[in-house]
Amino acid sequence: MLPDIIFILAMSVPMLMFSVFPGIKLGDYLQEKYDLQEKQKRIVTIATTLLFAITLSSLLHFI
């Protein structure tokens, strides 16, 4: 179990390259729709980027 988690986290580092654009787009969309402040937009962007990268690497590992 632990080697799988370490492997997924290691693979998520290169996946950050592919997950930055969706994070930025979601942050921009939510800022326009809900009138978010800049700090809230950054939090959404970073959280989306990290979750997307971990999701991509786990899909790559388990499929």
C-alpha positions in Angstrom: 0.0 0.0 0.0 2.7 2.5 1.0 4.8 1.9 -2.2 1.7 2.6 -4.3 1.1 5.9 -2.6 4.8 6.9 -2.9 4.8 5.9 -6.6 1.6 7.9 -7.3 3.0 11.0 -5.5 6.2 10.7 -7.5 4.3 10.4 -10.8 2.2 13.4 -9.9 5.2 15.8 -10.2 5.4 15.5 -14.0 1.6 15.5 -14.2 1.7 19.0 -12.8 2.7 20.1 -16.2 -0.6 18.9 -17.6 -2.8 20.1 -14.8 -1.8 23.8 -14.5 -4.0 24.9 -17.4 -7.3 23.3 -16.1 -6.6 24.8 -12.7 -6.1 28.3 -14.1 -9.2 28.0 -16.3 -11.4 26.8 -13.4 -10.1 29.7 -11.2 -10.9 32.2 -13.9 -14.3 30.8 -14.5 -15.2 30.7 -10.8 -13.9 34.3 -10.4 -16.1 35.6 -13.1 -19.2 33.6 -12.1 -19.1 34.1 -8.3 -17.0 37.3 -8.1 -14.2 35.6 -6.0 -11.3 37.6 -4.5 -7.8 37.0 -5.7 -6.9 34.9 -2.7 -9.9 32.6 -3.1 -9.0 32.3 -6.8 -5.5 31.2 -6.0 -6.7 28.6 -3.5 -9.1 27.2 -6.1 -6.4 27.1 -8.8 -3.8 25.4 -6.6 -6.3 22.9 -5.2 -7.6 22.0 -8.6 -4.0 21.7 -10.0 -2.9 19.3 -7.2 -6.1 17.2 -7.3 -5.9 16.9 -11.1 -2.3 15.9 -11.0 -2.9 13.2 -8.3 -5.9 12.0 -10.2 -4.0 11.7 -13.5 -1.1 9.8 -11.8 -3.4 7.4 -10.0 -5.3 6.7 -13.2 -2.0 6.1 -14.9 -0.8 3.8 -12.1 -3.9 1.7 -11.7 -5.1 1.3 -15.3 
